[in-house]
Amino acid sequence: MRYLLFPFRIIYKIYFLVFFSLLLVIFFPFYYYLLAHPGRYRLAFRVMRFHVFVLLAFTGIFLRVNGAENIPKSGAYIICANHSSFLDAFCIYQVFHQYFVFTGKKEIEKWPMFHIFYTSGMNIIVDRHNAARSFGALRKMTKELDKGNPLVIFPEGTRSKEAPKLAPFKPGAFAVAIQMQVPILPVSFVTNWKLLGRGGVFNGKAGPGISGIVIHKPILTSGMNKEDIDYLRCKTHEIIGASLMHQ
């Protein structure tokens, strides 16, 4: 059966890539203007949410969200999600309506046009191999949380090579959460790895379908200190991983 689906997966991946690129070109002039000034970031965020809505609708990706009632109504918190697919970041823009700030790896700076979402200053680039830039990213994270803006962090650092199995979580998100005494909001992307799996055009699963998402209850960090970082990291890993057990 998988051999019969192979041509369809290739066609779908090519279609997704072409449509994604076309939409980015269409919206890019708006982003170029809006992201040129911090005062326009929130409007850029709303445009981005519409952009993602169009992308997912025309590529046949529909969301099924469980636990939406667990999303805090306001205030700062850190969204920690597993990273199993290129779709994960897009889905977050449809699930969360409150303005938030993404953190991303340094390699994004090399992505044509897409890098503007990070190099503009709206989102935060994390360079773990450069101490000065890492410290600068940490300062930006704490400033955004001070403003009451949620952060989005994929604690695996990159897309898991063995999705849906979780890769180990890096401690950064949990250290920041404890430092700022803000909750961790665990999020499980349950089926995205089936819809647009890791790999090139000829590798990985791909096709339209339902993106299953679970929003777990927030983990409060009030009263925790740096000695609790590992506990918080392991607890979040366990909560997210439990939703992926039977995939």
C-alpha positions as CSV (number, residue, x, y, z in Angstrom):
1,M,0.0,0.0,0.0
2,R,2.8,2.4,0.9
3,Y,4.2,2.0,-2.6
4,L,0.9,3.0,-4.1
5,L,0.9,6.2,-2.0
6,F,4.5,7.1,-2.9
7,P,3.7,9.1,-6.1
8,F,0.9,10.9,-4.3
9,R,3.2,11.9,-1.4
10,I,5.7,13.3,-3.9
11,I,3.0,15.3,-5.7
12,Y,1.6,16.6,-2.4
13,K,5.0,17.7,-1.2
14,I,5.8,19.6,-4.4
15,Y,2.3,21.2,-4.3
16,F,2.8,22.3,-0.7
17,L,6.2,23.7,-1.5
18,V,5.1,25.6,-4.5
19,F,1.9,27.0,-2.8
20,F,3.9,27.9,0.3
21,S,6.5,29.8,-1.8
22,L,3.8,31.5,-3.9
23,L,2.0,32.7,-0.8
24,L,5.2,34.0,0.8
25,V,6.0,36.0,-2.4
26,I,2.5,37.5,-2.4
27,F,2.6,38.4,1.3
28,F,6.2,39.5,1.4
29,P,5.7,43.2,0.5
30,F,3.2,43.5,3.4
31,Y,5.7,41.9,5.8
32,Y,8.5,44.0,4.5
33,Y,6.6,47.1,5.4
34,L,5.0,45.9,8.7
35,L,8.2,44.4,10.1
36,A,10.3,47.5,9.5
37,H,8.9,49.1,12.7
38,P,8.2,47.4,16.1
39,G,5.0,49.4,16.4
40,R,3.6,47.4,13.5
41,Y,4.5,43.9,14.8
42,R,1.1,43.2,16.1
43,L,-0.5,44.0,12.8
44,A,2.1,41.8,11.1
45,F,1.0,39.0,13.5
46,R,-2.6,39.3,12.4
47,V,-1.6,39.2,8.8
48,M,0.5,36.1,9.5
49,R,-2.5,34.4,11.1
50,F,-4.5,35.0,7.9
51,H,-1.6,33.9,5.8
52,V,-1.4,30.6,7.6
53,F,-5.1,30.1,7.5
54,V,-5.0,30.3,3.7
55,L,-2.0,28.1,3.5
56,L,-3.5,25.3,5.6
57,A,-6.9,25.5,3.9
58,F,-5.6,25.2,0.4
59,T,-3.2,22.4,1.3
60,G,-5.9,20.4,3.0
61,I,-4.7,20.6,6.6
62,F,-7.5,21.0,9.2
63,L,-7.0,21.4,12.9
64,R,-8.6,19.3,15.7
65,V,-7.7,20.9,19.0
66,N,-8.3,19.3,22.4
67,G,-7.7,21.3,25.6
68,A,-8.2,24.8,24.2
69,E,-9.7,25.7,27.6
70,N,-6.2,25.3,29.1
71,I,-4.8,28.3,27.2
72,P,-4.3,31.2,29.7
73,K,-6.6,34.1,28.9
74,S,-3.8,36.6,29.3
75,G,-0.3,37.2,30.6
76,A,3.0,35.7,29.9
77,Y,3.8,32.0,29.6
78,I,6.0,29.7,27.5
79,I,4.5,27.4,25.0
80,C,6.6,24.2,24.8
81,A,5.7,21.9,21.9
82,N,7.1,18.8,20.3
83,H,8.6,19.5,16.9
84,S,7.8,16.7,14.4
85,S,6.9,18.6,11.2
86,F,7.3,21.8,9.2
87,L,3.6,22.3,9.9
88,D,4.0,22.8,13.7
89,A,4.9,26.5,13.6
90,F,2.0,27.2,11.2
91,C,-0.5,25.4,13.4
92,I,0.5,27.4,16.4
93,Y,-0.6,30.6,14.6
94,Q,-4.1,29.1,14.2
95,V,-4.4,27.8,17.8
96,F,-3.2,30.8,19.7
97,H,-4.9,34.2,19.1
98,Q,-2.9,36.2,21.6
99,Y,0.2,37.9,20.2
100,F,3.2,35.7,20.9
101,V,6.9,35.6,20.0
102,F,8.7,32.7,18.4
103,T,12.2,31.6,19.1
104,G,14.1,29.9,16.3
105,K,17.5,28.4,15.5
106,K,20.2,30.4,13.8
107,E,19.9,28.5,10.5
108,I,16.6,30.4,9.8
109,E,18.7,33.4,8.9
110,K,19.7,31.6,5.7
111,W,16.1,30.9,4.6
112,P,15.1,33.1,1.6
113,M,12.5,35.7,2.5
114,F,11.3,33.6,5.5
115,H,14.2,34.9,7.6
116,I,12.5,38.4,7.8
117,F,10.2,37.1,10.6
118,Y,13.4,36.7,12.7
119,T,16.0,39.1,11.4
120,S,13.5,42.0,11.6
121,G,13.5,41.6,15.4
122,M,9.8,40.5,15.8
123,N,10.9,37.0,16.8
124,I,14.1,35.8,18.5
125,I,17.1,33.9,16.9
126,V,18.9,31.6,19.3
127,D,22.5,30.8,18.5
128,R,23.7,28.2,21.0
129,H,27.3,28.3,19.6
130,N,27.8,32.0,20.3
131,A,27.8,33.1,23.9
132,A,27.2,36.8,23.2
133,R,24.2,36.1,20.9
134,S,22.8,33.5,23.3
135,F,22.9,36.1,26.1
136,G,21.3,38.6,23.8
137,A,18.5,36.2,23.0
138,L,17.9,35.5,26.6
139,R,17.6,39.2,27.4
140,K,15.0,39.5,24.5
141,M,13.0,36.6,25.9
142,T,12.8,38.1,29.4
143,K,11.8,41.4,27.9
144,E,9.0,39.9,26.0
145,L,7.8,38.0,29.0
146,D,8.0,41.2,31.1
147,K,5.6,42.8,28.5
148,G,3.2,39.9,29.0
149,N,3.8,38.3,25.7
150,P,3.9,34.5,25.5
151,L,7.0,32.8,24.0
152,V,7.0,29.7,21.7
153,I,9.9,27.4,22.1
154,F,10.5,23.9,20.6
155,P,12.6,22.4,23.4
156,E,13.9,19.6,21.2
157,G,15.8,22.3,19.3
158,T,14.9,20.9,15.8
159,R,12.5,18.5,14.2
160,S,12.8,15.1,15.7
161,K,14.5,12.5,13.5
162,E,12.4,9.7,14.9
163,A,9.0,11.4,15.2
164,P,6.6,10.8,16.8
165,K,9.2,9.8,19.4
166,L,10.5,12.8,21.3
167,A,14.1,13.9,21.2
168,P,15.6,15.0,24.5
169,F,14.6,18.5,25.6
170,K,17.1,21.2,26.0
171,P,17.0,23.1,29.4
172,G,16.8,26.7,28.1
173,A,13.0,27.1,28.0
174,F,12.6,25.8,31.5
175,A,15.4,27.9,32.9
176,V,13.7,31.0,31.5
177,A,10.3,29.9,32.8
178,I,11.7,29.5,36.3
179,Q,13.7,32.7,36.2
180,M,10.6,34.7,35.2
181,Q,8.2,32.6,37.3
182,V,5.9,32.1,34.3
183,P,3.9,28.9,33.5
184,I,5.0,26.3,30.9
185,L,2.1,25.3,28.6
186,P,2.9,21.9,27.1
187,V,1.5,21.3,23.6
188,S,1.5,18.0,21.7
189,F,1.3,17.9,17.9
190,V,0.0,14.4,17.6
191,T,-0.4,13.8,13.8
192,N,1.7,16.4,12.0
193,W,4.5,14.0,11.4
194,K,2.1,12.0,9.3
195,L,1.0,15.0,7.3
196,L,4.3,16.5,6.4
197,G,7.2,14.4,7.7
198,R,10.8,15.2,7.9
199,G,12.9,14.7,4.8
200,G,13.1,15.9,1.2
201,V,10.7,15.4,-1.6
202,F,11.2,11.7,-1.8
203,N,11.3,10.9,1.9
204,G,8.8,11.0,4.8
205,K,5.0,10.8,4.9
206,A,2.9,13.6,3.3
207,G,-0.7,14.3,2.5
208,P,-3.7,16.3,3.6
209,G,-5.6,15.4,6.7
210,I,-6.4,16.3,10.4
211,S,-3.7,17.9,12.5
212,G,-4.4,16.6,16.0
213,I,-3.3,19.0,18.7
214,V,-3.5,18.6,22.5
215,I,-3.1,21.6,24.8
216,H,-2.2,20.4,28.2
217,K,-2.8,22.2,31.6
218,P,-0.2,24.8,32.4
219,I,2.6,23.8,34.7
220,L,3.1,26.6,37.3
221,T,6.6,27.6,38.2
222,S,5.9,29.8,41.2
223,G,8.3,29.1,44.0
224,M,10.7,27.0,41.8
225,N,14.4,27.8,41.5
226,K,17.2,26.8,39.3
227,E,17.5,23.5,41.0
228,D,14.1,22.6,39.6
229,I,15.0,23.0,36.0
230,D,15.6,19.4,35.4
231,Y,12.4,18.4,37.1
232,L,10.4,20.8,35.0
233,R,12.1,19.7,31.8
234,C,11.4,16.0,32.6
235,K,7.8,16.6,33.6
236,T,7.1,18.6,30.4
237,H,8.7,15.8,28.3
238,E,6.6,13.2,30.0
239,I,3.3,15.1,29.6
240,I,3.9,15.8,25.9
241,G,5.3,12.3,25.2
242,A,2.2,10.6,26.8
243,S,0.0,12.0,24.0
244,L,2.3,10.5,21.4
245,M,2.6,7.0,22.8
246,H,0.2,5.2,20.5
247,Q,1.0,7.0,17.2
